[in-house]
Structures are given as C-alpha cells and as structure tokens.
C-alpha cells in the first residue's frame, strides 16, 4: 500500500449558499442534513477508503465504521481520532449535521 500523509479524504458541502429570507423561520427548514444527505456524502469516502485496501479486518477501521453508522443513523455531531495500528495510520474525523459545516475525514500517519 502506498504511504499516505496529510489530508487525503474530504467531503465538501456544495450547498453553501448565502440565502436571505424575510420569513420568521429563515433557514431553519434546511439547517440540518437529512439521513439521505449524510449517506450521499459519506458513501464516496468509504469507497475511497476501501479502494486503499483498508477493510473491517482492522479493528480501528471497524470502530470508525461504527462511528460513521451512528452519525448516519442519528445525525449526532461527532469528532475524534481512531488509530489503526495494523497500517500505522489513524482516522481523524469531524461529523457535524449542520449543513453550514463540512464533514471531514483525514487518514494520516500515527
């Protein structure tokens, strides 16, 4: 496997529009990602990780997938670092369900 360093896996929210509204509930309807939006943003990242040869056989990656599933199912804001010592890497992640924040996953040397 080719050595990886720095920020390699990121999803960006492309819906960052500056929407001004005169209604009393401006923006509250679309403030949070739906479950479908969370899935749509994370599936391509998980495919990239799989393409790197990282699988659930690695305990750290299995833990990371558990965090991903929790975020997808519940929309809970989560952040942390999970080490995958079998490959000398760690996943640093920031999952925020608010659309104005990007979802960020970094695979870096540990």
C-alpha positions, 0 to 999 in steps of 0.5 A, a space after each residue: 500500500 502506498 504511504 499516505 500523509 496529510 489530508 487525503 479524504 474530504 467531503 465538501 458541502 456544495 450547498 453553501 449558499 448565502 440565502 436571505 429570507 424575510 420569513 420568521 423561520 429563515 433557514 431553519 427548514 434546511 439547517 440540518 442534513 437529512 439521513 439521505 444527505 449524510 449517506 450521499 456524502 459519506 458513501 464516496 469516502 468509504 469507497 475511497 477508503 476501501 479502494 486503499 485496501 483498508 477493510 473491517 479486518 482492522 479493528 480501528 477501521 471497524 470502530 470508525 465504521 461504527 462511528 460513521 453508522 451512528 452519525 448516519 443513523 442519528 445525525 449526532 455531531 461527532 469528532 475524534 481520532 481512531 488509530 489503526 495500528 495494523 497500517 500505522 495510520 489513524 482516522 481523524 474525523 469531524 461529523 457535524 449535521 449542520 449543513 453550514 459545516 463540512 464533514 471531514 475525514 483525514 487518514 494520516 500517519 500515527 
